[in-house]
């Protein structure tokens, strides 16, 4: 008899609270799946258990078919390259079937979960500050930010669906890192629009350093514009609609025609501005931080001379200037797929430790990472 195992592949974080929240979600997921399916989880970097540990537990329990999914909102480098590389290597080494499903993506259930978190913030603001029509309120959606326009574009699509679905007066989109605009320039722009109330919603699954960054910059901009009420909405976390979407991404893999993952992948097709990334080697960039533990050095702002009350991400600029291509410090928290057979864009696997990420073409955008520098 075939035994099915489910592997939830998380990014991992130096924030213990983020790791704990991911574990809670994974523990709640079996209630949404067939009773005889075993569920495990693991992390790509920083936190334990690592993905390989979860796969070992499934294999030791007798699972001969594993359905893996990225525990991520959208598909960028981690979901398209790093996780599939780990899964494919494990499948080949251990002679076990590992299938790989889609990321959560743009889905009506995810939009509903996001809408619920935003509505909670609106209700709280109305109770504390007085009623204000949504048509007189500005919504700001903050995504993870990636070097992949596919993932960044999906944040904008979700934002539009929330804006139009709920009827806000205006909506802007910002990102916590990598791309543009970052949180501060985004909110500073919003402050010029004339709205008296701004709802700031992090489209993230879990807490962590990046959530602290989003809320930190929100407080900073709010202090500069006391005439505007900036209201911080909660992130998605384990909303029931999020759990339903995770379950669907798992069960759809055993359907008659499993949906393809990464339909607009910059590694498969030429996208404007990223044409030279088609067919880049498929490899994981996280061996050096795998399983370090959430309490590893660099896990809090006290370890950083560049930050005060929250991580701004300025250390990324410093390391880039020093020629360090890994860019892993306390800012590289994540929250923004098995390849070859599971992802299918025919990456090579010639991989040494002296690797580096493909350069993001807009790394010097004035509203991107360099915006955190004030001197």
LUMDOFI-736206 format. One record per residue: x, y, z of N, C-alpha, C, O, CB in turn. Coordinates in steps of 0.02 Angstrom, whole numbers, plus 50000, padded with zeros to 5 digits. Glycine has a CB too. Layout:
LUMDOFI-736206
XYZXYZXYZXYZXYZ...
//
This chain:
LUMDOFI-736206
500424994050000500005000050000500445006250000500915006750039499535000050061500275010949956500645017249953500445021650012499865022150030500515020949887500955024850042500825029250099501055036250080501625037250057501195026750163500615041150089500745048050068500985052350127500685052250181500125051050037501515056050114501755060950162501715067950132501755068750072502475059350183501625072750175501575079750154502145083650186502265083150246500885082850174502505087450144503075091350168502955098850157502895101050100503735089150134502905102650211502825109850206503515113050211503845112350262502335112650261503725116350158504405119050154504405126550170504205130650128504715117750084504615128350229504625135250249505295138550232505795135150220504485135950322505295145150232505915148750221506375148350281506975147050275505775156050204506095149450340506495149850400506635157050418506615161450374507145145950392506775158350481506875165150504507345165150564507395160250600506205168350523507685170750575508065171650636507615173850694507845174450750508625176750626506985174950679506495176750730506165170450757505845166750719505965181650702506245169050821505935163050850505175163450847504845158350838506165162250923504905169450853504175170150849503915168050780503385164850775503965177450864504285169750727504075167850660504115160250652503665157250622504525171250608504635157150678504705149850674504135146450712503855141550688505395147650702503965149150770503425146250810502755146750774502365142050775503385149850878502635152450741501995153250706501945148450647501415145750633501915160450682502495147450611502495142750555502345135750581501965132050549503165142850517502645133850636502525127150665501795126250683501515120850672502975126150726501485131350711500775130950730500345129750668499885125650669500555137350766500495133450614500115132450552500195125350527499695122150507500355137450498500805122650527500925115850503500555110750546500325105650521501675114350502500505112150611500155107650656499405107750647499065102850662500325109250728499135113350622498415113850610498215110950543497635109350533498205121150614498685110250497498525108250429498235101150422497795100250380499135108750387498455096150461498175089450451497415089050454497115084650423498455084850502497105093450492496365093450497496035094850430495445093350421496135098550549496405097650382496135099450317496315094250263496155095050205496395106350295496655088850283496905083850236496625076850253496355075950308497675083750236496685072050208496475065250224496805062650288497385064250302496635060450165496435058750326496665056550392497305052450389497705052550437496125052550424497415048750335497995044250332498615047650302499115044250290497825038050292498595054150289499175057650264499575060450322499295063550368498965063350215500225059450321500665061850374500965068550353501185069350296501235056650389500975073350398501215080050382501835081750422501855080750483500665085350396502355084150388502955086650420503135093450391502845095450340503545081550412503605096850422503825103350397504565104050410504855100550451503425109050430504865108850374505575110350384505725117050351505315119750314506025104850355506325119650365506505126350342507115126150296507565121950303506645130850401507125130850250507675131450203508305134150236508855131750222507475136050145508225138950280508805142050311508655144450381508075145150401509055147950269509185145550418509165148250486508875143450537509215141250583508785154650487508235141750529507875138250582507915130550575508075127950522507145140350583507775127250630507715119950631506995117950647506655121650683508205116950683506765112150621507125107350581507215109750509506815113750484506755100650581507745107450476507835109150405507395104650364507135099650389508585108450384507305106250301506855102450257507055095050255506625090650256506875105350185507695093750252507925086850248507705082750309507555076850303508695086650243507675085950368507455082450428506725080150422506555074550441507545086850490506305084650396505605082850387505525077250337505115072750347505215088950364505905077450283505875072150232506105065450263505815060250248506315073850171506615065750304506845059550338506295056550380506205050450380507465061050382505935060650417505405058050460504855054850420504585049650439505115063650504504675057850363504165054950320504395048250292504015043350291503985059650263505015048050269505285041750240505335036350294505175030550280505975043050208505565038150354505635033250408504955030550429504905024950454505985036450468504425034550419503745032250437503435027950382502865025650390503305038250451503805026850328503555022450275503225025950217502925022650174503085017750304503265032550214502965036150158503385035050095503995036050095502905043850173503065032850042503425031749978503225036849925503475036749869503295024749952502765041349944502585046949900502525053149944502155053249993501915045549861502895058349925502885064449964502625070149921502855071249865503595066149991502135073649947501855079549914502125085649950501935087150007501075079449915502565089349917502885095049948502585101549921502395101849862503645094949936502555106549963502325113249941502765118549975502995117550031501575114349959502875124149940503235129649972502775133250021502205134950003503515134549920503015134350081502605138050129502695145550119502905149150164502795136150201502535147750059502665154650039502085157449999501715153749965503305155049998502005163950003501455167149968501545167149893501075165549856501375174249993502145168949870502265169449798502915166049781503335164549824502285176849776502995164749717503575160949693504115165649667504015169049617503375156049637504675165949703505265169449680505855164549687505755158549681505395176149721506455167149699507045162849698507005156949747507185151349729507655166949713506775158149808506745152749857506285147149833506465141249838506505155449924505705148949807505225143949787505395140849719505225135049706504535146949784505725144649676505865142249609506535138549604506625134249561505865147949560507005140249646507675137449642507885133549704508035127649701508175142849628507905137049761508215134249821507845127949847508155122749856508235139449875507205128549858506825122849885506815116949836506945111349857506115124949902506665118049772506675112449725507345108849721507375102749713506485114749656507885112649728508555109649726508635104749785508895099249776509095115049729508405106949844508445102549903508005096349893508225090749908508215106349966507405097249868506945091649858507195086749806507165080649816506255094249839507445089349750507685084849697508285080849719508345074949704507855088849635508735084249755509325080649780509125075149828509405069649825509805085549816508645076549871508415071449919508085065649883508215059849899507935074549970507655067149835507295061849798507785057249762507705051149763506795064949748508275060249730508765056349693509205052149739509335046349725509205060849651509415055049795509855051549842509495045649876509805040449888510105056349894508855046549891508495041549930508005037349889507665032949917508125044949985507965038549824507535034549782506795034849801506455029749803507755027449783506565040849816505875041749837505535046949793505855051549768505835043849912504885046149783504505050849741504335057049780504015056749833503855047449714504555062849755504395069249786504085073749733504415075749685505035072549817503445075149742503095079849697503105086749728503195087549789502365077449684503025091649687503085098549710502505102749684502395103049624503745101649688502145106049730501555109749711501675117249705502245119649710501015108549760501135120749695501165128049685501225131749751501065129149804500545130349647501465137849746501435142449803500715144449815500275142949774501895148649791500575147949869499895150049884499615154549829499045153549807499865153749951500005159349806499835163249747499235167749754498985168949809499715158649691499015170249697498415174549695497805169949693497685166549644498425179349632497435169949747496885165249755496315168849792496445172749838497115158849795495695167549772495145170949806495135169849882494945174349919494485168649777495345163949904495355162649976495885166850011495775169250067495485155249989496455167749978496975171950008496765179250010496915182850058497635171249968496415181549958496165188349957495645189350013495615194550044495855190049888495235184150024494735184650077495075185050146494855188750189494265178550075495615181050155495975181350219496285188150229496265190950284496525175950221496585190950176496875197550180496345202750196496445207250237497235199350115495775202250162495225206950175494995206750247494815211850275494655205450129494985200750276494765200050346495255203650393495045206950440494705192650365495905202950380496405206250422496345213850416496415217550465497125203850404496235216150354496165223350344495525225950378495535231350408496145224950268494985222150372494355224250403494415224650479494125229150510493785219450384494805220150508494925220450580495255227150599495075230150649495365214650603495735229350558496075235650571495605241550561495625246350599496695236350525495195241150509494705246550496494215247150555494075252650578494315245250431493965241450578493495241550634493815244450697493505248250733493225234450648494435242550709494785245050768494895252550763494815256250812495465241550776495065254950702495175262150693494525266050701494515271350732495465263450623493985263350674493335266750681493135267150754492845272150776492795263050641493285261850793493095261850863493515266750903493265269950950493165254750892494155267250886494615271450925494635278650901494735283250941495295268550923494545279650836494655286250807494015289450779494005295350762495165285850752493495285550774492875287950743492785285150673493275283650639492875295550741492165284450653492015281550587492275285950531492235292150534491265280550579492545282650480492775286050420492635281550361492845275750362493545287950424492295283950309492145279650252492795276950220493305280350219491745283550199492755270850195493335268050161493535272250101494125272450082493195260850139493055275450070493195279650012493635285650031493915288949987492545282049980493685287150096494115292550119494735289950155495075293650190493715297150166494875283550145495445280150178495905277350124495675274850073495195274550225496545277750137497035274950091497295268250117497465267650176497625279850080497325263250075497595256750092498305256150064498435257950006497155251050064498775253850106499455252450083499595245050095499555242650152499975256950121499745241450042499915234350047500665233550040500955235849990499535230049992500985230450089501705229450088501865222050077501665217750116502025231950153502215220650022502425213750008503145212550028503495217150050502335212249934503365206350022504045204550041504555208149999505035210950025504145196950035504465208149934504965211049888505455205749867505735202249909505325216949921505565205249802506015200049775506355202749713506175208049687505625193649759506855199149689507185200849626506825197649568507135196449516507925198749628506195196249576505795192749526505155196749514504745197449559505625185549549505065199449453504465203549439503815199649443503285202549454504525206649372503855193049434503265188749439502975189249510502375190449518503445181449422503405188249560503175188649629502965195749648502445196649679503725186149677503355200649629503195207549645502535209649613502125213149643503745212249623502435207549551501815209249516501205206149549500665209149548501855206949445501275200249578500705197049611500495200849673499905200949690500875189949630500965204149707500785208349764500325213949740499825215549772501415211249799500505216949684500095222349656499405219849636498905223349644500445225549596499375213749610498715211049590498275209949651497675211649650498805204449551498555207149703498175206149765497945212949792497375213649814498605202449818498395217849790498215224549816497625227449777497165230249806498825229249811497645226749711497095229349670496435225949687495915229149690497245228549596496465219349698495855215649715495585217749783494975218049792495985208149715496025219249830495805221749895495525228849889495005230449919496385221649945495865233049852495655239949842494955240249810494495243449835496155243749798494895236849755494265236949718493715233149755493135235149754494355234049649493905227649789493405223649824493125227149885492545226249901493705217049844493545231049919493325234249981493125241549972492765244250013493865233750033493355244749918493145251549904493545256949936493285262349951492445252349923494185255749947494605261049976494675266849927494615266049866495305258349994494815272849955494885278649913495495278249868495475280449810494925284849955496035275449894496655274849855497045268849883496925266649939497075281349858497505266449843497925260849865498625261749837498715263449778497625254049844499125260449877499815260249855500135253649876499915250449924500215266249884500655251649841501005245449855501745246949870502065250749833500945240449795501995243949922502705244549939502985237749957502625232849958502795249449997503635237549970503975231149983504465232050040504725237550052504335228549920504595226650075505035226950134505775226750115506195228550156504875221350181505935224650054506635224250035506715222549961506235220949927506985219150076507335222849939507575220749872507355225349816507765228049780507335213749857506695226349809506435230149752506205237049776506425239449828505845226249718505765240149738505555246949753504805247749740504535244049699505955252149712504475252449775504735256549828504735252849895504295248749908504325262949834505235254349937505245251650004504725255250048504395259950026505945252250035504665252850109504125255150152504135262650163503625266050154504155251650219504715265450182504735272550198504575277050138504145281350145505415274350224504895276150080504705280450024503985279450002503665284149979505165279149965503735273350009503025272149992502565276150038502115279650014502865264649996502675275750103502245279250150502345286750147501865290550157502385276750221502955288950133503075296150126502695298850066502445304550068503825297650119502645294950014502245296949955501505297249973501155301949954502365292149896501275292150009500565291950028500385297950071499825300550066500415285350066500845300150113500705305850157500555312250118500255316850146501295306950203500735312550054500615318450013499935318249978499745323149947501165319049961499575312749985498965311949946498355315249977497845316049944498825304649937498405317050041497845320650072497355316450111496845318950133497475324250020497495310050120497045305750158497195306450233497775306750253497115298350136496665306550273496745307450345496905300850380497165300850436496125310550375496735295250348496855288750379497175284050328496965283750270496205285650406497685280450350498045275750307498075269050342498325268550398498765278450289497835263850309497885257050335498495253750304498525253050243497225252950320498975251650345499585248450321499515240950334499505238750391500215251350356499485237150280499375229850285499965226050258500115226350198498735227850247500325222250301500875218050276500585211550247500305207450284501385216550333500665210650183500435204350152500965199050164501345197150119500285205150075500995196650226501485191750249501115186150285500565187150312502015195050296501415180250286501125174750323501255175450398500805174350439501395168150298501875177150416502075176750486502435183050509502625187250469502515170650498502525183550574502905189050603503645188150587503825183550550502795189350679504065192450615504775191850602505095198750594504775203850605504895187750541505715198650575506105204750569505805209550518505825215650527506825203050551505535206750464505255211050412504595214350434504455220050416505135207150348504205210850473503605213950502503805219650549503515225050548503165208750539504315218450590504575223750633504795229750592504695235550612505155221150677505105228450535505345233850491504755237750463504765243950463505775230950434504245234350441503655237650413503325242150466503175247950453503155232450385503205239250524502885243150577503345248750602503105254150621502685238550635503995247450603504475252550625504475258650580504455264250604505165249650629504495257450514504475263050467503795266550469503745272550458504635260550396503265262650482502605265750487502585270650545502335276250538502055260350497502855268650602502895273150660503315279350644503155284850665503175269550722503865278250608504315283750591503975288950547504025294950560504945281050557503635286650495503285291250450502695294450486502545300350475503055287650386502345290650528501785293350565502005299150610501645304150617501445287850607502585298450640502835303750684502985310150645502945315650672503475301450721503155309350582503305315050539502675318450512502695324050488503745312950482502095314850517501465317450490500905316250541500465312150530501275313950422500925319950597500435318750651499715320150631499255318150667500615322950710499605323550576498925325050554498595318950521497995319050507498925330950506498985313750508498735307750475498745301950525499225301050562499155306050412498205297950526498185292050568498425285950527498095283950480497465290850595499005283250546499265277150514499065271250558499265270850616500045277550504498685266750529498415261050566498755254650542498735253150482497635260550558499055250850587499415244750570498955238750573498705236850626500025243750616498835235650514498435229550511498865223550526499475223750519498095228850441498545218150547498905211950561499065208050497498735208950446498505207650608499565203750501499755199550444499295193450442498865192650486500505197350449499365189150392498895183750379498885178350434498355176550458499045180550314499475175950453499555170650503499145164450485499125162550426499355173350572498815161350533498465155050521497725156050508497315152150533498575150250579497545161150472496835162250454496565155850420496925152850380496755168450407495955153850436495675147650406495715147450330495825142050302494965146950427495635153150297495675153150224496395151850199496485149150145495435159950196496885153650240497575152050223497685144450227497985141550183498075155850269497425141450280497485134250289497115130550232497365125450207497205132050357496545133050213496175129950158496575130250093496585125450054495485133450148496915135750081497315136450020497915131750021498075128549971497545143750011498255131250078498805126450085498565119350069498885115750031499095126750157497995117550098497725110750086497575109650013497705104249987497095109650128497315114649979497165114049908497805113149867497815109249820496785120049883498335116849885498965116249849499265109249856499645106949813499465121449874499105105849911499345099049921498915093949884499175089849846499355097349996498255094349894497815089249865497755089749790497635084749756497125089749896497845095749762497785096449689498345092749652498285091449592497795103749670498885090949688499435087349656499245080249637499555077149593500035087349703498725077549669498525070649653497905070649608497595065349597498385066649718497725076449583497175076849536497365074049468497945072449456496935084049529496885073549424496995070549358497495074749318497925071949283496345069949320497435081449322497895085849287498155090949337497845096249345497555089349225498715089649372498975094349421499135101049388499435101249335499595091549455498935106649420499085113249391499845114349387500205112149431498755118849433500065117749335500785119249331500985124449383500585128649402500975121749260501605124049406501845129249450502245134349410502535132649358502275126349508502255140449434502665145749403502525146949329502965146049287503395144149412501915148849314501725149749244502095155549211502215155349150500985150749239502255160649249502615166349219503305166949252503475172149281502215172949228503695161649247504345161249280504885164449237504935162949177504515153949296505285168849266505805172149228506365167449208506775169149166506095177849269506385161349238506875156349218506645152249159507035148649128507045151849277505995152749143505715148849088505585152949026505695150748969505065145649110505345159149037505155163348980505485170148988505655172249044504385164148975505575173648934505885180248937505385185448960504855186448930506165182148868505555188749016505155194149043505535200649034506145200849038504975192849117505165205949021505465212449009505955214349064505775214549123504915217849003506575215649045507085217749091507475212049124507975213149157506785221849144507235205749115507555200049147507705194549095507735188649112507105197249203507785196549033507855191748979508455187048987508425181248965507925195448913508995189349018509595185249021509585180249079510085176849091510205189649028509025179549114508985174749168508645168249148508575163649189508615177749226508415167749086508115161549062508635155849064509175156549036507835162348989508455150249097508875144449098509465144749145509925140749139509125143249031509475149449193510015149649241510045143149281509525139949290509945155749287510635141249306510695134949345510215134849404510125139849439511405134049369509925129049415509485128149472509895125749531510175120249529508905123149456509935129849583510365128149639510115131549701509765136649698511095130149624510295128849758510115131849822510685136349844511275134649838509965126449875510505142249871511005147149893511045147549969511285152549996510845153949865510815142250004510735143050076511085137750118510935136950177510015142950093511565134250088511915129050126512275131950187512305128750239512415125550081512545137850180512955140850233512555143350293512845144850345513355146450206511885143750286511475145950343510955140750361510505142150401511145152650328510985134850332510495129650345510555127350417511085125450441510595123750297509985127650453509965124950520510355128750572510505126050625510195118150519510525135050559510905138850609510525139850674510825140350728511085145650580509875140050669509475141350728509245148550730509605153150710509865139650791508645149650755508355156350755508735161150801508675167250794507635156150776509115158450848509485162750894510205163950874510605166150915509465159850964510365162550811511045163450786511245170850788510805175150790511115160650715511905172350789512115179350788511795183150729511735180450674512885179850783511595189250742511265193250691510505192650693510165195150649511495191150624510245189350746509525188250749509145194050780508535193850784509375181950787509485199150803509135204850833509535211150822510125211050806509025203650908509195216750830509505223150814510075224950862510495229050847508995228650814510075221750921510615223150969511295221150941511805223750963510485219551035511295216450893511925214150864512165218750808512715217650781511835207150837511775223850791511935227850731512055235150750511645238250784511365227350680512615237750729512785244750745512415249650699512425255650712513525245850739512085247150647511745251450599511015252650616510705257250590511795248550530510745248550661510035249050677509925251450748510355250850791509695242250666509325254250759509155256750825508605252350855508755247750894508925264050821507985253750839507425250050869507165244450824506815240050847506865254650886507325244650759507105239350714507605238850657507985243550644506395240750686507605233150623508075231950568507865235850506507315234750480508125224450552508285240350483508125244350423508355241050359508115242850305508445251150429508815236150364509085233050304509705236450277509945234650224508575232750251509965241450313510545245050288511165240550283511605241850242510705251050333511185235250323511765230750320511825227450252512375225650231511715225450375511275226750217511295223850150511725228250104512105225750063510575223150121511635234850110512035239450069512775238950086513195239050042511785246650079512915238550151513615238250172513945232050144514505232350117513665238250249513615226350149513905220050125513985220150049514465217350023513485214150146513515223250015513565223649943514175227749922514525225949875512925226749913514295233049959514875237249944515525233649960516045234949929514835243849984515505229050008516105225350026516205219249981516695215649988516055223050098515735218249934515805212749886515575206049912515745200949884516505212149866515165206049965514905199849992514245198349956513755201949966514795200150069514235193149915513655191749874513105187849911512555187249885513865187949813513255185349971512755181250004512195185450034511615183250035513085177150059512365191450059511855195950085511415192750138510815193850139511415198450029511715188750182511315185750235511535188750302512095187650324511395178050236511085192550332511215195350398510545195250433510105191550414511535202650394510465199150484509845198650521509245201350483508675200250504509905202150586509365204750427508805207450388508485202150343507935203150319509025213250346508835196550331508615191950278508135186750305508275180750304509215188550246507585189150328507035185150352506585183950292506615187850245506665188550412506165179050290505775178150231505045176750242504845172650283506045172750193504705179950211504055177750208503795182950156503205182850139503685177550281503465185150007503755183349983504365177950047504845174850025503875189149941504705125249785504235122949736504515115949724504245112249684504185127649668504675102449696505275099349672505375101049599504935099649558505245092049682505985104249581506135106249512506315100349468506235094549487506705111349511506575101949408506665097049355505985094049341505585096849304507195091449374505835088249373505185085249361504625089449391504065089349367505155078149389504785093249443504255096849478504185104049455503625106749456504375096649551504725107149437504675114149414504795114449339504445118149303505175118649451505275110849315505325109549244505655114649200505495114949141504685108549219506125118949225506445123249177507165121449165507575125649148506395130449200507335115149174507965112149152508585115949175509015117649135507975111649078508605117249240509205120349267509765115249272509635109249277509065123349336510375117649269510935113249282511065112749357510735116149396511565115749246511535108449377511655107449448512395107749465512605104849515511375100849470512795111249426513505112049441513565117649492513535123449474513915113649376513645115749554513575120649608514155120349656514275115049686512925119649644514505125749666515015126349717514795131549767514295134949757515705128049687515165132149822514955136849874515085144049853514785148649881515325135349939515525145149806515705151949786515195154649736515385156749681516405152249757514565154549755514035156849710513815163849728514005166549780513435152049713513425166749685513125173249701512465173849664512355170549613513595179149683512025178049690511385179149658511475183249594511925187349589510905182749706511035181849545511045185949485510875193049505510415194149544510545183149431511235197949479511115204949500510415207449482510175206349426511645209549469510105210649530509445213649517509555220049477509945224249499509065215049585509215220849421509365226549376509215233349404509455238449378508995225649313508805233749457508615240249485508865241049556508545244349597507855241249482509435238049572509695238249640509835245449664509835246749724510325234049645509975249949617510135256849636509545261649630509635267749630510695259249593508935258849623508355263249619508315267649681508395265249736507705259049610508185274149672508185278749730507665277049783507745279049841508075285749707507125273449765506615271549814506685264349836506255261649871505925272749785507235261149816507365254249837507805253949899507785258549940507695250349780508205248649907508615247749968509045253749986509165254950045509045241849960509295257449937509725263149953509345268649990509655273150018510045265949889508685268349990508295273650023508385273550098508215278450131507565272950006508635268050127508715267850200509315271950222509375273450282508795260750223509755273850175510335277850192510135285250196509855287950148510905276750141510275288350252510085295350260510695299950257510635306050261509725296350327511305297050251511905301050247512295299250185512825302150172512335300150310
//
